[in-house]
Amino acid sequence: GAGVSQSPSNKVTEKGKDVELRCDPISGHTALYWYRQSLGQGLEFLIYFQGNSAPDKSGLPSDRFSAERTGGSVSTLTIQRTQQEDSAVYLCASSLRSGSYEQYFGPGTRLTVT
Amino acid sequence: TQLLEQSPQFLSIQEGENLTVYCNSSSVFSSLQWYRQEPGEGPVLLVTVVTGGEVKKLKRLTFQFGDARKDSSLHITAAQPGDTGLYLCAGRDTGRRALTFGSGTRLQVQP
């Protein structure tokens, strides 16, 4: 079946512009996660959605970052007034349910802020 | 904030050699996972260990969870070029749904 998909695969933007990154989770997966990965490093948790519960936003680095999940499926991560330090690969993952051990990751969106 | 430290950060070895990657924390995790990531792709789960002292084998890969559930190791026997990639450990604590990832170990196996 289809895995987690993300778009765009690459995004180059100018400092100060807003960007939207999209994630399509695996159908039927109720949990969705966003992570950020700096070049060749580990993953930094950003935000977590589980069904209709309030999202866990504890990992968002500033109020310039926000995310939505519409209809319990597609999610959009928005970064306002981008800064050069926002340059990274943004990874989305989904899992069958909260607490489920396996998270399935998408290929990521590489964001470059010039 | 729980932290996971991986060592070594980078490892370059010849085909056929053995290696061990370590993942250490001062915190206790309810479970620990190992992922492998290739360039341009997301991480792929290799194994989940749950019980302190647990050992799991996946072909030439052996994973161990420390007795106190604070550390883990990944041992690869007779490494092959196909093992090349970024290896990430990730821990889950009981009070949080998201994973805490280590900084990664980049493995390069030369033919």
Backbone of each chain as ProteinMPNN parsed JSONL, in Angstrom:
{"seq_chain_A": "GAGVSQSPSNKVTEKGKDVELRCDPISGHTALYWYRQSLGQGLEFLIYFQGNSAPDKSGLPSDRFSAERTGGSVSTLTIQRTQQEDSAVYLCASSLRSGSYEQYFGPGTRLTVT", "coords_chain_A": {"N_chain_A": [[0.812, -1.204, 0.0], [0.216, 2.414, -0.149], [2.677, 4.553, 1.166], [3.729, 7.01, 3.618], [3.445, 10.221, 2.352], [5.08, 13.234, 1.307], [5.067, 16.7, 0.532], [6.324, 19.837, -0.748], [9.148, 18.016, -2.175], [11.492, 19.354, -2.112], [12.216, 22.663, -1.062], [12.977, 25.936, -1.655], [13.349, 29.024, -0.212], [13.066, 32.556, 0.387], [14.499, 34.385, 3.074], [12.261, 35.455, 5.559], [9.918, 34.921, 4.192], [6.793, 33.053, 4.146], [6.201, 29.518, 4.524], [4.615, 26.444, 3.52], [4.32, 23.109, 4.379], [3.454, 19.855, 3.394], [1.833, 16.85, 4.516], [0.83, 13.588, 3.841], [-0.573, 11.08, 5.528], [-0.393, 7.479, 6.137], [-3.261, 5.744, 5.129], [-5.826, 5.377, 7.493], [-4.185, 5.524, 9.673], [-4.042, 6.901, 12.851], [-2.413, 8.518, 14.34], [-0.105, 11.202, 13.976], [3.008, 12.658, 13.3], [5.384, 15.335, 13.39], [8.751, 15.962, 12.634], [12.027, 17.471, 12.809], [15.056, 17.536, 11.061], [18.341, 18.291, 11.198], [21.253, 18.68, 9.097], [22.373, 15.499, 8.55], [21.943, 14.761, 11.179], [20.296, 13.736, 14.282], [16.726, 13.372, 14.887], [14.457, 15.966, 15.66], [11.725, 16.403, 17.683], [8.666, 17.961, 16.794], [5.736, 18.347, 16.691], [2.697, 16.605, 17.566], [-0.131, 14.754, 16.571], [-3.149, 13.179, 17.558], [-5.873, 11.578, 16.641], [-8.862, 13.216, 17.437], [-7.94, 14.602, 19.544], [-6.4, 17.304, 21.432], [-3.499, 18.675, 19.934], [-0.078, 17.777, 20.694], [2.057, 20.216, 21.197], [4.537, 20.659, 22.165], [7.127, 20.582, 21.144], [7.512, 22.563, 19.274], [9.61, 25.093, 18.042], [9.29, 27.883, 18.074], [6.841, 30.578, 18.025], [6.485, 31.026, 15.397], [6.081, 28.734, 14.114], [3.554, 26.47, 13.179], [0.928, 24.001, 13.007], [-1.543, 22.064, 11.322], [-4.105, 19.595, 11.226], [-6.289, 18.323, 9.116], [-9.501, 16.9, 9.101], [-8.59, 14.61, 10.288], [-6.63, 13.508, 8.725], [-4.732, 14.581, 6.318], [-1.922, 16.694, 6.955], [-0.612, 19.965, 7.574], [2.311, 21.773, 7.913], [3.244, 24.91, 8.906], [5.514, 27.519, 8.479], [6.19, 30.662, 9.487], [7.556, 33.777, 8.407], [10.257, 32.932, 7.695], [13.51, 31.919, 8.816], [17.102, 31.658, 8.452], [18.056, 29.677, 10.112], [16.012, 27.904, 10.104], [16.382, 26.17, 8.089], [16.41, 22.865, 7.106], [15.658, 19.318, 7.071], [12.349, 18.388, 6.997], [10.463, 16.03, 8.516], [7.737, 13.804, 8.332], [5.71, 11.532, 10.121], [3.613, 8.656, 10.561], [1.481, 6.649, 12.632], [-0.3, 3.647, 13.502], [-1.918, 3.867, 15.754], [-2.159, 5.768, 18.774], [0.592, 5.29, 20.871], [1.255, 3.054, 19.52], [3.945, 1.075, 18.458], [5.434, 1.316, 16.039], [6.494, 3.823, 13.912], [5.91, 5.181, 10.778], [7.789, 6.696, 8.364], [7.78, 9.526, 6.153], [9.471, 10.671, 3.125], [10.439, 13.172, 3.597], [10.748, 16.804, 3.529], [13.008, 18.933, 2.131], [14.038, 21.915, 3.324], [15.303, 24.986, 2.401], [16.477, 28.044, 3.414], [17.233, 31.071, 2.138]], "CA_chain_A": [[0.0, 0.0, 0.0], [0.93, 3.681, -0.2], [3.303, 4.972, 2.4], [3.574, 8.42, 3.953], [3.996, 11.087, 1.303], [5.283, 14.621, 1.706], [5.328, 17.618, -0.579], [7.197, 19.414, -1.833], [10.329, 17.282, -1.723], [12.47, 20.401, -1.868], [11.661, 24.005, -1.065], [13.929, 27.016, -1.413], [12.592, 30.241, 0.03], [13.847, 33.682, 0.893], [14.304, 34.755, 4.475], [11.112, 36.316, 5.8], [8.715, 34.405, 3.542], [6.1, 31.94, 4.807], [6.178, 28.27, 3.755], [3.7, 25.393, 3.965], [4.779, 21.77, 4.054], [2.28, 18.981, 3.466], [2.051, 15.436, 4.815], [-0.286, 12.658, 3.676], [-0.205, 9.875, 6.273], [-0.952, 6.214, 5.665], [-4.699, 5.689, 5.373], [-6.216, 4.618, 8.677], [-3.317, 5.841, 10.805], [-4.663, 7.975, 13.615], [-1.383, 9.374, 14.94], [0.766, 11.857, 13.004], [4.102, 13.359, 13.969], [6.337, 16.121, 12.607], [10.092, 16.063, 13.189], [12.964, 18.268, 12.02], [16.371, 16.916, 11.067], [19.431, 19.08, 10.63], [22.088, 17.895, 8.2], [23.027, 14.301, 9.059], [21.78, 14.644, 12.627], [19.095, 13.058, 14.746], [15.454, 14.035, 14.651], [13.926, 16.805, 16.745], [10.261, 16.37, 17.691], [8.007, 19.251, 16.681], [4.329, 18.338, 17.079], [2.067, 15.288, 17.465], [-1.59, 14.728, 16.51], [-3.773, 11.885, 17.779], [-7.317, 11.643, 16.458], [-9.472, 14.521, 17.66], [-7.382, 15.199, 20.757], [-5.56, 18.487, 21.247], [-2.151, 18.252, 19.57], [1.059, 18.038, 21.584], [2.869, 21.2, 20.491], [5.645, 20.974, 23.056], [8.4, 20.637, 20.447], [7.607, 23.683, 18.332], [10.692, 25.948, 18.549], [8.858, 29.274, 18.265], [5.451, 30.795, 17.594], [6.433, 31.112, 13.939], [5.746, 27.382, 13.643], [2.22, 25.978, 13.522], [0.532, 22.858, 12.187], [-2.944, 21.668, 11.349], [-4.441, 18.3, 10.651], [-7.683, 18.445, 8.723], [-10.246, 15.661, 8.898], [-7.864, 13.462, 10.815], [-5.777, 12.894, 7.718], [-3.636, 15.418, 5.826], [-1.416, 17.712, 7.872], [0.209, 21.031, 7.006], [3.206, 22.494, 8.824], [3.474, 26.259, 8.393], [6.565, 28.315, 9.114], [6.041, 32.066, 9.099], [8.752, 34.651, 8.503], [11.341, 31.961, 7.792], [14.872, 32.341, 9.133], [18.086, 30.728, 7.913], [18.193, 28.528, 11.015], [14.913, 26.969, 9.856], [16.813, 25.241, 7.038], [16.51, 21.496, 7.629], [14.696, 18.382, 6.471], [11.173, 18.231, 7.841], [9.958, 14.668, 8.337], [6.423, 13.476, 8.875], [5.53, 10.103, 10.373], [2.299, 8.285, 11.086], [1.396, 5.313, 13.234], [-1.665, 3.14, 13.478], [-2.653, 4.435, 16.881], [-1.32, 6.322, 19.821], [1.286, 4.269, 21.633], [1.736, 2.012, 18.625], [5.388, 1.177, 18.457], [6.106, 1.638, 14.791], [6.18, 5.032, 13.162], [6.3, 5.095, 9.374], [8.227, 8.031, 7.979], [7.828, 9.964, 4.775], [10.825, 10.97, 2.651], [10.872, 14.475, 4.084], [10.852, 18.008, 2.702], [14.243, 19.67, 2.427], [13.78, 23.354, 3.274], [16.482, 25.854, 2.394], [16.129, 29.46, 3.529], [18.395, 31.844, 1.657]], "C_chain_A": [[0.842, 1.25, 0.0], [1.486, 4.0, 1.171], [2.983, 6.416, 2.702], [4.19, 9.248, 2.826], [4.079, 12.519, 1.811], [5.533, 15.459, 0.467], [5.505, 19.032, -0.052], [8.38, 18.614, -1.295], [11.457, 18.258, -1.391], [11.788, 21.754, -1.934], [12.783, 24.988, -0.751], [13.132, 28.3, -1.277], [13.51, 31.331, 0.551], [13.513, 33.943, 2.354], [13.133, 35.729, 4.596], [9.817, 35.851, 5.15], [8.087, 33.285, 4.379], [6.158, 30.71, 3.906], [5.176, 27.3, 4.368], [4.231, 24.059, 3.47], [3.617, 20.812, 4.31], [2.696, 17.542, 3.752], [0.755, 14.665, 4.628], [0.065, 11.363, 4.391], [-0.78, 8.618, 5.625], [-2.433, 6.161, 6.066], [-5.0, 4.82, 6.588], [-5.336, 4.863, 9.882], [-3.88, 7.053, 11.543], [-3.648, 8.946, 14.216], [-0.464, 9.926, 13.851], [1.771, 12.733, 13.739], [4.873, 14.202, 12.947], [7.656, 16.177, 13.382], [10.925, 16.959, 12.271], [14.336, 17.618, 12.166], [17.374, 17.847, 10.406], [20.392, 18.145, 9.934], [22.771, 16.736, 8.908], [22.868, 14.055, 10.54], [20.532, 13.843, 12.98], [17.863, 13.912, 14.513], [14.99, 14.779, 15.899], [12.405, 16.815, 16.634], [9.688, 17.78, 17.606], [6.582, 19.218, 17.25], [3.729, 16.962, 16.803], [0.551, 15.461, 17.484], [-2.072, 13.308, 16.777], [-5.286, 12.073, 17.698], [-7.827, 13.063, 16.61], [-8.949, 15.21, 18.917], [-6.574, 16.443, 20.423], [-4.146, 18.044, 20.929], [-1.137, 18.572, 20.664], [2.024, 18.939, 20.822], [4.184, 21.489, 21.216], [6.993, 21.109, 22.364], [8.556, 21.801, 19.489], [8.615, 24.706, 18.865], [10.306, 27.404, 18.751], [7.428, 29.415, 17.762], [5.358, 31.043, 16.093], [6.022, 29.772, 13.322], [4.334, 27.018, 14.088], [1.9, 24.807, 12.608], [-0.946, 22.595, 12.378], [-3.051, 20.253, 10.816], [-5.937, 18.312, 10.377], [-8.318, 17.081, 8.517], [-9.521, 14.431, 9.385], [-6.95, 12.805, 9.812], [-4.611, 13.805, 7.384], [-3.234, 16.456, 6.873], [-0.566, 18.718, 7.114], [1.005, 21.678, 8.119], [3.518, 23.835, 8.186], [4.57, 26.937, 9.196], [6.431, 29.734, 8.593], [7.364, 32.793, 9.255], [10.016, 33.8, 8.661], [12.685, 32.634, 8.055], [15.839, 31.297, 8.6], [18.238, 29.499, 8.808], [17.041, 27.535, 10.883], [15.279, 25.951, 8.777], [17.082, 23.865, 7.64], [15.643, 20.601, 6.758], [13.56, 18.191, 7.467], [10.524, 16.895, 7.506], [8.604, 14.506, 9.016], [6.371, 11.966, 9.076], [4.104, 9.852, 10.828], [2.381, 6.896, 11.718], [-0.071, 4.944, 13.384], [-2.514, 3.745, 14.583], [-1.645, 4.99, 17.868], [-0.7, 5.185, 20.622], [1.75, 3.113, 20.778], [3.229, 2.172, 18.442], [5.991, 1.688, 17.16], [5.577, 2.904, 14.17], [6.726, 4.865, 11.744], [6.585, 6.516, 8.891], [8.068, 8.277, 6.489], [9.252, 10.312, 4.39], [11.346, 12.336, 3.087], [10.777, 15.577, 3.049], [12.126, 18.736, 3.112], [13.972, 21.155, 2.235], [15.101, 24.11, 3.355], [16.024, 27.301, 2.405], [17.357, 30.278, 3.178], [18.367, 33.295, 2.146]], "O_chain_A": [[2.063, 1.17, 0.135], [0.852, 3.752, 2.196], [2.069, 6.99, 2.112], [5.32, 8.999, 2.404], [3.269, 12.959, 2.627], [6.124, 15.001, -0.511], [4.915, 19.399, 0.964], [8.584, 18.549, -0.083], [12.268, 18.009, -0.5], [10.895, 21.974, -2.753], [13.448, 24.887, 0.279], [12.323, 28.623, -2.147], [14.586, 31.061, 1.084], [12.383, 33.742, 2.798], [13.027, 36.695, 3.84], [8.737, 36.324, 5.506], [8.751, 32.656, 5.203], [6.165, 30.83, 2.681], [4.92, 27.327, 5.572], [4.551, 23.901, 2.292], [2.896, 20.935, 5.299], [3.745, 17.075, 3.308], [-0.284, 15.029, 5.177], [0.917, 10.613, 3.914], [-1.56, 8.699, 4.676], [-2.797, 6.491, 7.194], [-4.512, 3.697, 6.71], [-5.681, 4.464, 10.994], [-4.156, 8.092, 10.942], [-3.997, 10.075, 14.56], [-0.09, 9.211, 12.921], [1.426, 13.452, 14.676], [4.995, 13.821, 11.782], [7.685, 16.403, 14.592], [10.576, 17.177, 11.111], [14.726, 17.204, 13.257], [17.275, 18.154, 9.218], [20.349, 16.935, 10.158], [23.636, 16.942, 9.758], [23.58, 13.227, 11.109], [19.816, 13.347, 12.111], [17.95, 15.031, 14.006], [15.113, 14.294, 17.024], [11.861, 17.195, 15.598], [10.176, 18.69, 18.275], [6.26, 19.964, 18.175], [4.19, 16.24, 15.919], [0.011, 16.209, 18.298], [-1.483, 12.345, 16.286], [-5.895, 12.661, 18.592], [-7.304, 13.996, 16.0], [-9.445, 16.266, 19.309], [-6.122, 16.623, 19.293], [-3.629, 17.132, 21.575], [-1.313, 19.504, 21.449], [2.723, 18.488, 19.914], [4.864, 22.466, 20.902], [7.917, 21.693, 22.932], [9.64, 22.004, 18.943], [8.499, 25.144, 20.01], [10.949, 28.098, 19.539], [6.875, 28.498, 17.154], [4.262, 31.25, 15.571], [5.661, 29.702, 12.147], [3.966, 27.236, 15.242], [2.524, 24.639, 11.56], [-1.521, 22.86, 13.434], [-2.201, 19.783, 10.06], [-6.749, 18.312, 11.303], [-7.755, 16.214, 7.849], [-9.809, 13.32, 8.939], [-6.529, 11.665, 10.012], [-3.604, 13.805, 8.092], [-4.076, 17.018, 7.574], [0.11, 18.377, 6.144], [0.452, 22.081, 9.142], [4.0, 23.893, 7.055], [4.557, 26.932, 10.427], [6.546, 29.975, 7.391], [8.179, 32.466, 10.118], [10.749, 33.936, 9.64], [12.958, 33.742, 7.594], [15.438, 30.166, 8.325], [18.516, 28.405, 8.318], [17.078, 26.454, 11.472], [14.558, 24.973, 8.579], [17.88, 23.724, 8.567], [14.982, 21.064, 5.829], [13.788, 17.872, 8.634], [10.096, 16.657, 6.377], [8.37, 15.003, 10.117], [6.931, 11.211, 8.281], [3.463, 10.727, 11.409], [3.242, 6.086, 11.373], [-0.955, 5.801, 13.391], [-3.677, 4.089, 14.375], [-0.448, 4.711, 17.798], [-1.384, 4.235, 21.004], [2.537, 2.28, 21.226], [3.722, 3.289, 18.288], [6.974, 2.428, 17.192], [4.379, 3.05, 13.93], [7.871, 4.455, 11.553], [5.744, 7.41, 8.994], [8.203, 7.366, 5.672], [10.152, 10.257, 5.228], [12.536, 12.625, 2.966], [10.733, 15.318, 1.846], [12.305, 19.106, 4.272], [13.707, 21.604, 1.12], [15.905, 23.896, 4.262], [15.281, 27.736, 1.526], [18.39, 30.187, 3.84], [19.269, 34.07, 1.83]]}, "seq_chain_B": "TQLLEQSPQFLSIQEGENLTVYCNSSSVFSSLQWYRQEPGEGPVLLVTVVTGGEVKKLKRLTFQFGDARKDSSLHITAAQPGDTGLYLCAGRDTGRRALTFGSGTRLQVQP", "coords_chain_B": {"N_chain_B": [[14.336, 17.482, 29.91], [14.701, 14.53, 28.068], [17.686, 12.986, 26.952], [19.469, 11.333, 24.36], [22.496, 9.88, 23.728], [24.612, 9.015, 21.126], [27.235, 6.849, 20.112], [29.936, 5.582, 18.126], [30.013, 8.817, 16.429], [30.634, 8.712, 13.782], [31.61, 6.133, 11.593], [33.859, 4.308, 9.758], [34.453, 1.429, 8.04], [35.897, -1.688, 6.858], [34.507, -4.044, 4.584], [33.23, -6.999, 6.028], [34.177, -6.63, 8.578], [33.43, -6.368, 12.135], [31.19, -4.403, 14.182], [30.141, -2.114, 16.769], [27.555, -0.063, 17.898], [26.628, 2.471, 20.148], [24.105, 3.603, 22.431], [23.186, 5.867, 24.725], [21.753, 7.013, 27.807], [20.767, 9.087, 30.579], [18.324, 8.755, 31.466], [15.368, 6.753, 31.998], [13.753, 4.643, 29.697], [10.638, 3.496, 28.355], [10.581, 1.948, 26.135], [12.779, 1.189, 23.405], [13.941, 2.051, 20.216], [15.537, 1.17, 17.134], [16.544, 2.724, 14.182], [17.207, 2.856, 10.657], [18.533, 5.017, 8.262], [18.619, 6.124, 4.959], [20.2, 8.25, 2.498], [18.104, 10.948, 1.512], [15.788, 9.717, 2.22], [13.221, 8.744, 4.613], [13.648, 7.633, 8.054], [13.779, 4.09, 8.713], [12.24, 1.607, 10.562], [14.093, -0.74, 12.451], [14.105, -2.39, 14.749], [12.363, -2.944, 17.851], [12.904, -2.72, 21.278], [11.86, -3.723, 24.478], [11.926, -4.827, 27.056], [14.041, -4.719, 29.91], [17.371, -5.779, 29.519], [16.805, -7.258, 27.318], [17.516, -9.036, 24.314], [17.695, -8.876, 20.861], [17.8, -10.405, 17.667], [18.486, -9.769, 14.3], [19.085, -11.149, 11.553], [22.307, -10.397, 10.713], [22.461, -8.467, 12.606], [22.503, -7.513, 15.988], [20.683, -6.534, 18.725], [20.602, -4.928, 21.858], [19.034, -4.197, 24.912], [19.647, -2.286, 27.729], [19.875, -3.438, 31.156], [18.773, -1.628, 32.972], [17.222, -0.154, 31.353], [18.217, 2.18, 30.209], [20.075, 2.341, 28.273], [21.359, 1.154, 25.115], [22.561, -1.122, 22.615], [23.841, -1.724, 19.341], [24.966, -4.269, 17.414], [26.815, -5.223, 14.638], [27.601, -7.907, 12.662], [30.141, -9.016, 10.508], [30.092, -6.848, 8.506], [28.511, -5.393, 5.63], [28.616, -3.634, 2.458], [25.998, -2.823, 1.935], [25.033, -2.219, 4.415], [25.62, 0.336, 4.928], [24.758, 3.568, 6.093], [22.73, 5.88, 8.055], [22.393, 5.334, 11.393], [19.98, 5.382, 13.845], [19.03, 5.719, 17.2], [16.098, 5.628, 19.217], [14.11, 6.655, 21.854], [11.27, 5.957, 23.898], [9.325, 7.456, 26.359], [7.116, 6.8, 29.12], [5.298, 8.816, 29.461], [5.01, 10.282, 27.166], [4.172, 10.628, 23.776], [5.647, 11.058, 21.477], [8.829, 10.243, 19.994], [12.148, 10.324, 21.378], [15.014, 11.104, 19.8], [18.351, 9.89, 19.184], [21.522, 11.365, 18.222], [22.579, 10.075, 16.094], [24.512, 7.654, 14.217], [26.772, 7.567, 11.719], [27.409, 5.19, 9.384], [29.817, 3.791, 7.305], [30.561, 1.365, 5.028], [33.188, -0.013, 3.478], [33.801, -1.605, 0.36]], "CA_chain_B": [[14.319, 16.865, 28.587], [15.518, 13.341, 27.984], [18.651, 13.017, 25.874], [20.091, 10.083, 23.971], [23.781, 10.118, 23.098], [25.088, 7.881, 20.355], [28.655, 6.826, 19.799], [30.571, 6.809, 17.652], [29.204, 9.62, 15.513], [30.959, 8.295, 12.419], [32.389, 4.899, 11.581], [34.178, 3.816, 8.425], [35.106, 0.134, 8.21], [35.986, -2.524, 5.67], [33.561, -5.158, 4.482], [33.613, -8.177, 6.792], [34.481, -6.295, 9.968], [32.334, -6.255, 13.092], [31.127, -3.086, 14.806], [29.092, -1.895, 17.768], [27.099, 1.318, 18.078], [26.072, 2.611, 21.485], [23.073, 4.619, 22.642], [23.182, 5.998, 26.179], [20.956, 8.082, 28.401], [20.657, 9.069, 32.038], [16.896, 8.575, 31.741], [14.783, 5.437, 31.724], [12.768, 4.624, 28.62], [9.751, 2.334, 28.372], [10.997, 1.138, 24.997], [13.801, 1.833, 22.602], [13.91, 1.582, 18.841], [16.656, 1.489, 16.24], [16.154, 3.016, 12.813], [18.265, 3.083, 9.672], [18.1, 6.025, 7.308], [19.471, 6.314, 3.79], [20.082, 9.63, 1.983], [16.888, 11.29, 0.782], [14.647, 8.924, 2.685], [12.947, 8.792, 6.036], [14.149, 6.475, 8.807], [13.005, 2.85, 8.657], [12.391, 0.881, 11.822], [14.764, -2.037, 12.432], [13.725, -3.228, 15.887], [11.911, -2.318, 19.092], [13.169, -3.511, 22.483], [10.936, -3.255, 25.509], [12.259, -5.367, 28.371], [15.429, -4.564, 30.31], [18.169, -6.978, 29.282], [16.333, -7.947, 26.11], [18.4, -9.136, 23.163], [17.0, -9.292, 19.64], [18.684, -10.592, 16.53], [17.905, -9.589, 12.982], [20.165, -11.603, 10.668], [23.639, -10.096, 11.246], [22.345, -7.371, 13.563], [22.09, -7.89, 17.332], [20.283, -5.37, 19.501], [20.466, -5.215, 23.276], [18.488, -3.14, 25.774], [20.292, -2.403, 29.023], [19.041, -3.933, 32.256], [18.075, -0.493, 33.582], [16.465, 0.493, 30.259], [18.755, 3.508, 29.944], [21.043, 2.293, 27.198], [21.166, 0.092, 24.144], [23.652, -1.275, 21.664], [23.589, -2.407, 18.068], [26.181, -4.942, 16.957], [26.715, -5.779, 13.285], [28.626, -8.909, 12.374], [30.519, -9.15, 9.088], [29.403, -5.753, 7.825], [28.486, -5.383, 4.169], [28.373, -2.289, 1.932], [24.573, -2.527, 2.045], [24.729, -1.75, 5.771], [25.93, 1.763, 4.976], [23.615, 4.436, 6.351], [22.671, 6.573, 9.342], [21.682, 4.526, 12.382], [19.399, 6.241, 14.869], [18.253, 5.115, 18.27], [14.989, 6.494, 19.632], [13.484, 6.156, 23.064], [9.931, 6.441, 24.241], [9.022, 7.372, 27.792], [5.72, 6.436, 29.323], [4.41, 9.973, 29.497], [5.099, 11.07, 25.946], [3.91, 9.814, 22.6], [6.685, 11.224, 20.467], [10.103, 9.621, 20.288], [13.364, 11.124, 21.546], [16.022, 10.496, 18.939], [19.76, 10.168, 19.34], [22.108, 12.207, 17.164], [22.878, 9.24, 14.942], [25.838, 7.129, 13.882], [26.875, 7.377, 10.265], [28.256, 4.025, 9.096], [30.226, 3.586, 5.917], [31.245, 0.084, 4.872], [33.93, 0.001, 2.211], [33.913, -2.951, -0.223]], "C_chain_B": [[15.24, 15.653, 28.57], [16.438, 13.444, 26.78], [19.186, 11.62, 25.626], [21.384, 10.409, 23.25], [24.228, 8.857, 22.377], [26.589, 8.003, 20.128], [28.987, 5.541, 19.06], [29.633, 7.594, 16.733], [29.415, 9.178, 14.07], [31.852, 7.072, 12.488], [32.592, 4.463, 10.137], [34.987, 2.524, 8.568], [35.151, -0.6, 6.88], [34.933, -3.623, 5.726], [34.103, -6.36, 5.255], [33.948, -7.894, 8.249], [33.23, -6.264, 10.819], [32.339, -4.856, 13.696], [30.006, -3.049, 15.828], [28.819, -0.405, 17.878], [26.372, 1.392, 19.409], [25.096, 3.777, 21.563], [22.873, 4.719, 24.152], [22.361, 7.189, 26.647], [21.024, 7.987, 29.919], [19.21, 8.812, 32.456], [16.455, 7.163, 31.391], [13.741, 5.575, 30.615], [11.902, 3.373, 28.724], [10.06, 1.403, 27.205], [12.04, 1.91, 24.209], [13.78, 1.208, 21.216], [15.211, 1.96, 18.142], [16.099, 1.645, 14.828], [17.402, 3.099, 11.946], [17.715, 4.033, 8.624], [19.116, 6.141, 6.186], [19.23, 7.712, 3.239], [18.797, 9.847, 1.201], [15.658, 10.516, 1.185], [14.414, 9.135, 4.169], [13.514, 7.576, 6.737], [13.2, 5.29, 8.687], [13.294, 2.052, 9.918], [13.079, -0.463, 11.607], [14.232, -2.947, 13.54], [13.193, -2.348, 17.013], [12.264, -3.258, 20.237], [12.416, -2.873, 23.636], [11.383, -3.652, 26.91], [13.738, -5.159, 28.675], [16.195, -5.866, 30.141], [17.81, -7.724, 28.01], [17.389, -7.917, 25.014], [17.568, -9.608, 21.977], [18.003, -9.39, 18.51], [17.898, -10.471, 15.245], [19.013, -9.884, 11.995], [21.521, -11.281, 11.298], [23.628, -8.971, 12.277], [21.84, -7.908, 14.898], [21.849, -6.631, 18.142], [20.126, -5.783, 20.962], [19.941, -3.981, 23.999], [19.108, -3.329, 27.143], [19.324, -2.814, 30.114], [18.195, -2.817, 32.867], [17.256, 0.293, 32.57], [16.9, 1.94, 30.041], [19.691, 3.513, 28.749], [20.771, 1.098, 26.294], [22.393, 0.015, 23.244], [23.166, -2.021, 20.439], [24.921, -2.982, 17.607], [25.925, -5.524, 15.566], [27.9, -6.699, 13.064], [28.871, -8.962, 10.874], [29.796, -8.107, 8.232], [29.557, -5.839, 6.312], [28.219, -3.963, 3.678], [26.908, -1.873, 2.018], [24.143, -2.068, 3.436], [25.005, -0.259, 5.916], [24.672, 2.588, 5.187], [23.755, 5.133, 7.696], [21.815, 5.741, 10.289], [21.257, 5.43, 13.542], [18.73, 5.404, 15.949], [17.196, 6.123, 18.702], [14.296, 5.864, 20.823], [12.111, 6.75, 23.274], [9.754, 6.369, 25.747], [7.523, 7.229, 27.97], [4.778, 7.613, 29.222], [4.346, 10.758, 28.21], [4.926, 10.17, 24.739], [5.02, 9.893, 21.574], [7.977, 10.571, 20.943], [11.179, 10.666, 20.528], [14.461, 10.416, 20.786], [17.436, 10.844, 19.382], [20.269, 10.936, 18.136], [22.553, 11.384, 15.958], [24.317, 8.797, 14.838], [25.863, 6.875, 12.38], [27.883, 6.282, 9.994], [28.546, 3.962, 7.61], [31.021, 2.295, 5.849], [31.866, 0.051, 3.483], [34.05, -1.414, 1.666], [35.364, -3.412, -0.304]], "O_chain_B": [[16.394, 15.723, 28.994], [16.038, 13.924, 25.72], [19.339, 10.824, 26.553], [21.372, 11.141, 22.261], [24.224, 7.767, 22.949], [27.133, 9.097, 19.973], [28.382, 4.504, 19.334], [28.59, 7.09, 16.316], [28.507, 9.254, 13.243], [32.742, 6.984, 13.334], [31.633, 4.274, 9.389], [36.073, 2.527, 9.146], [34.525, -0.188, 5.904], [34.532, -4.065, 6.803], [35.283, -6.696, 5.151], [33.997, -8.814, 9.066], [32.116, -6.15, 10.308], [33.376, -4.194, 13.72], [29.058, -3.832, 15.772], [29.742, 0.407, 17.942], [25.6, 0.499, 19.761], [25.235, 4.785, 20.87], [22.437, 3.757, 24.785], [22.285, 8.221, 25.981], [21.306, 6.924, 30.471], [18.909, 8.671, 33.641], [17.089, 6.475, 30.592], [12.948, 6.516, 30.609], [12.379, 2.315, 29.133], [9.821, 0.199, 27.29], [12.162, 3.129, 24.335], [13.623, -0.004, 21.064], [15.885, 2.924, 18.506], [15.308, 0.833, 14.349], [18.5, 3.373, 12.429], [16.586, 3.882, 8.156], [20.319, 6.242, 6.427], [18.177, 8.301, 3.482], [18.438, 9.045, 0.34], [14.603, 10.642, 0.563], [15.28, 9.632, 4.889], [13.832, 6.581, 6.085], [11.985, 5.456, 8.576], [14.45, 1.85, 10.29], [12.714, -1.228, 10.713], [13.946, -4.121, 13.307], [13.527, -1.168, 17.114], [11.962, -4.45, 20.183], [12.344, -1.65, 23.756], [11.226, -2.874, 27.852], [14.591, -5.389, 27.818], [15.735, -6.927, 30.562], [18.451, -8.717, 27.668], [18.067, -6.91, 24.811], [16.837, -10.595, 22.063], [18.927, -8.584, 18.398], [16.793, -10.999, 15.116], [19.789, -9.0, 11.634], [21.852, -11.852, 12.337], [24.684, -8.57, 12.767], [20.87, -8.664, 14.942], [22.718, -5.763, 18.23], [19.587, -6.848, 21.264], [20.362, -2.859, 23.721], [19.094, -4.441, 27.671], [18.119, -2.578, 30.021], [17.041, -3.036, 33.236], [16.657, 1.311, 32.918], [16.086, 2.81, 29.733], [20.063, 4.58, 28.259], [20.054, 0.165, 26.658], [23.161, 0.971, 23.132], [22.231, -2.821, 20.487], [25.892, -2.245, 17.432], [24.939, -6.228, 15.349], [29.053, -6.312, 13.256], [27.934, -8.955, 10.075], [29.0, -8.443, 7.355], [30.577, -6.289, 5.789], [27.647, -3.161, 4.417], [26.613, -0.687, 2.162], [23.025, -1.586, 3.617], [24.653, 0.34, 6.933], [23.646, 2.348, 4.55], [24.766, 4.992, 8.385], [20.645, 5.477, 10.009], [22.072, 6.141, 14.132], [17.958, 4.493, 15.652], [17.387, 7.331, 18.564], [13.94, 4.686, 20.801], [11.828, 7.884, 22.885], [10.007, 5.326, 26.35], [6.753, 7.514, 27.052], [3.594, 7.443, 28.932], [3.692, 11.8, 28.156], [5.477, 9.07, 24.693], [5.306, 8.917, 20.881], [8.186, 10.373, 22.14], [11.137, 11.756, 19.959], [14.801, 9.272, 21.085], [17.694, 11.937, 19.886], [19.549, 11.135, 17.158], [22.87, 11.946, 14.91], [25.228, 9.477, 15.309], [25.086, 6.082, 11.848], [29.062, 6.412, 10.325], [27.648, 4.065, 6.774], [32.036, 2.146, 6.531], [31.175, 0.081, 2.464], [34.366, -2.337, 2.417], [35.635, -4.519, -0.768]]}, "name": "protein", "num_of_chains": 2, "seq": "GAGVSQSPSNKVTEKGKDVELRCDPISGHTALYWYRQSLGQGLEFLIYFQGNSAPDKSGLPSDRFSAERTGGSVSTLTIQRTQQEDSAVYLCASSLRSGSYEQYFGPGTRLTVTTQLLEQSPQFLSIQEGENLTVYCNSSSVFSSLQWYRQEPGEGPVLLVTVVTGGEVKKLKRLTFQFGDARKDSSLHITAAQPGDTGLYLCAGRDTGRRALTFGSGTRLQVQP"}
